């Protein structure tokens, strides 16, 4: 997910788990797949942390810094 990604609405977010990610049949239905860049020292983020980052980026792109 780039810092300048543009989100369009309506929007649905599908999050995968740390072990197996998103099932291939679900991925086929997605218009776009995004990921969070990570360092070599971090293998993956839990779904709660990853969701927080995505929602922050969505609200930031809308110019809304608070809920």
Residue, then its C-alpha position, 0 to 999 in steps of 0.5 A: x500500500x503506497x502512501x499516496x494510494x487513492x481509495x474509491x467507494x463503495x469500499x470493502x476490505x477483506x483481511x487474511x490471517x497470518x498463516x494462510x492469508x486470503x483464500x484464492x476464491x476470495x482473491x479472484x473476486x477482489x478488484x485490487x489487492x494491497x499489502x503493507x510494506x514490512x521490514x525483514x525483521x517483521x514476518x507479518x502483522x496480526x489482523x488487528x494491527x493490519x486493519x488499524x493501518x488500513x483504516x488509518x490510511x483510508x481516513x487520511x486519504x479522505x482528509x479525516x484525521x478523527x472518527 
